Amino acid sequence: MNGAESLVRTLLAGGVEVSFTNPGTSEMHFVAALDKVEGMRSVLCLFEGVATGAADGYGRMAGKPASTLLHLGPGLGNGIANLHNAKRALTPLVNIVGEHATYHRAYDAPLTSDIEGLARPVSGWVRTATDARSVAADGAAAIAAARTPPGQVATLVLPADTAWNEGNGVAPLPPVPAARPVADAAIDAAARILKRGEATMILLGGSALREEGLALAGRIASKTGARLMAPTSNARIARGAGRVAIERVPYPVDHALAALKDVQHLILVGARTPTAFFGYPGKPSLMTPPGCHVQTLATPEQDLIAALAALADAVQAPRNASNVPPVERPQVPRGGAVTPEALAAMLGALLPEGAIVCDESVTTGRGFFPMTRAAPPHDWLQITGGAIGLGMPLATGAAVACPERKVVNLEADGSGMYTLQALWTQARERLDVLTLVWSNRTYAILRHELAQVGAGNPGRKALDMLSLGNPELDWVKLAGGMGVEGRRAATMDELVRAFRTGLEAKGPFLIEVVL
Amino acid sequence: MNGAESLVRTLLAGGVEVSFTNPGTSEMHFVAALDKVEGMRSVLCLFEGVATGAADGYGRMAGKPASTLLHLGPGLGNGIANLHNAKRALTPLVNIVGEHATYHRAYDAPLTSDIEGLARPVSGWVRTATDARSVAADGAAAIAAARTPPGQVATLVLPADTAWNEGNGVAPLPPVPAARPVADAAIDAAARILKRGEATMILLGGSALREEGLALAGRIASKTGARLMAPTSNARIARGAGRVAIERVPYPVDHALAALKDVQHLILVGARTPTAFFGYPGKPSLMTPPGCHVQTLATPEQDLIAALAALADAVQAPRNASNVPPVERPQVPRGGAVTPEALAAMLGALLPEGAIVCDESVTTGRGFFPMTRAAPPHDWLQITGGAIGLGMPLATGAAVACPERKVVNLEADGSGMYTLQALWTQARERLDVLTLVWSNRTYAILRHELAQVGAGNPGRKALDMLSLGNPELDWVKLAGGMGVEGRRAATMDELVRAFRTGLEAKGPFLIEVVL
């Protein structure tokens, strides 16, 4: 068994069952091993940013890592933006990057580069294999690193000769540490704050935003009157009927400051003190008001659920939260122009049970939460690191992880163009992804930001740089070019019809929503 | 004048007249300054790999740097693959990467990352601006670094507050060093070798492959019988009728070894000893035969033209080279299937004078050189760093640099999919680019490489991973979705007709060539 096969068998034994690949020459033995080993699913991506974003979506939904397979430094480079998002999402991910044979690196062939240097800024763990006999153990260490709570990107660099030389069989998985417990003192401190009855906000992040954590937080809030909130961008939030509803810290600085202005105590549960996404002249970086007391109940690598359960006990929270929304879905909107409000109502009215919403709406989607809170239970996945071009890959990976659930990808046109190659993989794998592209033919967020940063009145050249018109993108053609059926909708009636068609389709479908 | 405006005016004063941009919030003041300053052309790209590849194409043709404008670490990440190619091409390029305001970085907002860490592997020079009053001087230093022979990528990281705070006016350009002269001893040593009459090859790289260097090398070869060759991948070769023809070291290791097997002396002129592109089990990394004596006449940062001129004098070369091909173009092929041979003949027959060929043909184009050597004078640009996804961006930048010349982009389908967003910029800027996509629906090179590395007989899963069929890409739709007219050609008659149409069009045109 060569090194590549020992590595693939080790990955499989460690629960890594899917590899999102874009291989090259130096990865050919790994490709042959993927071929040989039953049970490993290889999903070909035509661009590395699709592979890394899909591995992120898979990891968020499966709760365990997929692997990537990338081609040397430039292949890794193409995957960096979505690895950055995965890092910020705390997604478990085994990032495998091929490399020249160890002895070949000295010759500085054209594709040679500093792979570890490129990997480090987006990885929590980096290792370069040195020998075929230890590459399986390196792979096992990568899995353990990726799965170490709260989850991280583990990059394994794989020189070609560590794949083709004789290996040493399957390596055992090292012990994966459990989430660290929270000290009693932290629970007592949070409970004392909550009992004071002052304006307190509990900011929930990471796994605290799944059903169990939200239920616990909802009980605490019911008892103490604390407000619950989530950060602006989150890896995954459990939402919908029967679940505790939670709002997010708004993206615009002025709105965020307003949302937090009366908070006297902020309790962090796997989240960090909210900051502005960017610095703006004359505006603060921290969103908490002066004098706000920040108390950490649990950091992301700690056991958030146990901490919330202990806190619920400490404040003698009731058995059930009282802030679960009733099931009152909005009406399906009829007629008229497509507006963000009508879109939100349509989603609230028609989102199916178990839907996975991959939201890269950017400006268009800021108001989608209130109208969808009473839809049937669903998960909402966001772009966590601000690196646009995640939505379509994320939806791809989520659909691979959960083939029985409908994935709805809400996509801004500007962001969608970064990694549109994901549509091809959706067609090839017949993934059940319904994509809605908000076609406003502009980097709408930047028009707003240009004003926010006080850069003055934009002239023609500046507006040109924020406009995606001239020529207008035709998403139906783009999707068709990659084998995905598409439709254009310019009115709410057309959109609702197309949305119903897309929901009924079992496979990828794209709607260009003209705004 | 704020820092951004002082920087843009400094760029313009330093000869940087084009910026290939994909900006975000942190770059809004720079965008406003681009808007305000007359004479700076901003070219919007919908993906950063397009911006960096276009800046490479511009730099190769204009002989001076363009700038990019990228959005923090993830935006830089998306541009890394083509920066790697630009680095290997020795292209002068000012790579500007926006960053959080200096005071905001401490808050580790979602888009925060180690930008310098990401930039270093693909840059010859990296600096982060620290103050609006010195940012113009930083920009001037970046231009000087980019232009320092033989040319390099200079990355300037631009925190938002160094753009929006008050600046210090236009900064003067520091002196740019000239190419270093070659010592007489190196010229004497090369001349002595050539005079021995033993089997000698002169390997020409970089600027030695322009018309003047080739003419000098041709004269030396006429006198001494030395063979001339170029590396496998080159930034730009002057070719066509009236010019000294030169072959490249073949890509396949066995062919390269065969091409060099009788070489007793290898004289390097701005090139390096040929190596295999990848390591292969049981095959050497170096392509020179055992015992081959390698003599460096000039390294890339030296004055290659002066060195060749001195060497021509030293060997008493004749005034004119005798190895200039006569103008005998092939016939336009008629009828029949599209084959690489027929493609080569068509290019040789129809390539217009002054054409700029951006060649990312990968497997399909390996035999294009012999049939095109007698076409009218043209330039041939290749993918230098092996990072596929360069062709369409490279063509975009070359067309911006040389609006009066026809750009012909020879593009493999697999490679084209990496950065297809370039077509949109071609449509928007009405660039005169004729793209031929070799639609073989496979990573053909990898099928060959799978055998070359001895990875065994591929099974279904492995072949699937190298196949772009299922679904088949429709390049006419993809181009149409971005505003570029396209046509499909499945026979040579159809192709010749479409090629003539594309040559006559003044603007972007794409032909999907079914192989």
Interface residues (C-beta under 8 A of the other chain):
Chain A: T21 P23 G24 T25 S26 M28 H29 V31 A32 L34 D35 K36 S42 L44 L46 F47 G49 L72 G73 P74 G75 G77 N78 G79 I80 A81 L83 H84 N85 R88 H100 A101 Y103 H104 A106 Y107 D108 A109 P110 L111 S113 D114 G117 L118 R120 P121 V122 A160 D161 W164 T232 S233 R272 T275 A276 F277 F278 G279 P281 S285 L286 T384 G385 G386 A387 G389 G414 M417 Y418 L420 Q421 W424 A427 R428 I445 L446 E449 L450 Q452 V453 G454 A455 G456 P458 G459 R460 K461 A462 D464 M465 L466 S467 L468 N470 P471 E472 L473 D474 W475 V476 K477 L478 G480 G481 M482 G483
Chain B: T21 P23 G24 T25 S26 M28 H29 V31 A32 L34 D35 K36 S42 L44 L46 F47 G49 L72 G73 P74 G75 G77 N78 G79 I80 A81 L83 H84 N85 R88 H100 A101 Y103 H104 A106 Y107 D108 A109 P110 L111 S113 D114 G117 L118 R120 P121 V122 A160 D161 W164 T232 S233 R272 T275 A276 F277 F278 G279 P281 S285 L286 T384 G385 G386 A387 G389 G414 M417 Y418 L420 Q421 W424 A427 R428 I445 L446 E449 L450 Q452 V453 G454 A455 G456 P458 G459 R460 K461 A462 D464 M465 L466 S467 L468 N470 P471 E472 L473 D474 W475 V476 K477 L478 G480 G481 M482 G483
